[in-house]
């Protein structure tokens, strides 16, 4: 898998570098402090995240101005300029509608963009994010400590100084391996200059998008590690508590950076895939042994009385599937329901209904027969023919398929399509 690097120009003439990798529906990551498109691609700090979301999406990210492969010598390094950078990337990449991921201060940029362009953002994902920078939220003593850190940045940025390296590692990745810590230190050398680092950190301290939070109108997921020192856990909780309808997921861990192998990493991936409804489950989620949704409710009261839930069969990006007994006709059926968190998503609801109508209009031995399409107490469901047997996923977990068997399965699927 190779990334493609492109450039675009902002309204004030800054050249912004962005990269695309993978195939499938787009996911855009807003820039956060310290990035370099080429270096990050090989870095143990970021490469697992890039590979994970490029597995079944087109993953797009960029270096903000003053940083990485983008222009370093920019007169304007303000928050509004960061939002303009994001807008320029969206325009250049010709993105229509997409999930937007904001990490750390990139979360505030993503929030501002989502308020400006709600028609563009299908899902807003915020990790380790905050609405108030350290200048607006910290106590006088904490601000004094931050100012001292800025002095250290000005004097020690990019130098091979173990004490300086330990300062930033302890803040952002206390559980980093020696390789990860060294990579984070090397990133300082290649990402930006000491002068720009101070300017960017100072501007991050001035961030204040609190007034924008009630205006966010897109589905929002907020994730935050409980014990991290980089951004207080309370900031994530406040984001979720102020953004209308936002879902908050506390993660276990003390790293601000998403380190591969940390407990927070696996849950981060599964929660995001659940939220955006990825049809293709990641390799991580397949092998984790944990479901990507909460334990299903087998005592559902939001389905017609004629259906009695027997067991849970499976879950995908667009629905949960149950084995049910049709009391009226005395037969087993498969009930597919749209997850409750998607019932207010007009696009998902449209796709769910379209799938049901399209399938019910067809008659083919390789397609399930649709018995009923309906809604009850706000729940949308499809009742279909139930075929007893194991799924392809279960079969693949049991043993590797022979080529002839795999071709037979592919041929049947192709005939149905």
Secondary structure, DSSP 4 states (H G I P E B T S, - for coil): ---EEEEEE-TTS-EEEEEEESSSSEEEE---SS--HHHHHH-TTTHHHHHHHHSSSEEEEEPPTTSTTS-S--S--SHHHHHHHHHHHHHHTT--SEEEEEETTHHHHHHHHHHH-TTTEEEEEEES--SB-HHHHS-HHHHHHHHHHHHHHHHHTTS--HHHHHHHHHHH-TT--HHHHHHHHHHHHHH--HHHHHHHHHHHHT-B-HHHHTT--SEEEEEEETT-SSS-HHHHHHHHHHSTT-EEEEE--S-SS--TTSHHHHHHHHHHHHHHT-SS--HHHHHH-S-SSPPP-SS-SSS-TTEEEEEEEEEETTEEEEEEEETTTTEEEEEEE--GGGTT-HHHHHHHHHHHHHHHT---TTSPPEEEEEEETTEEEEEEE---S--HHHHHHHSPPPHHHHHHHHHHHHHH-
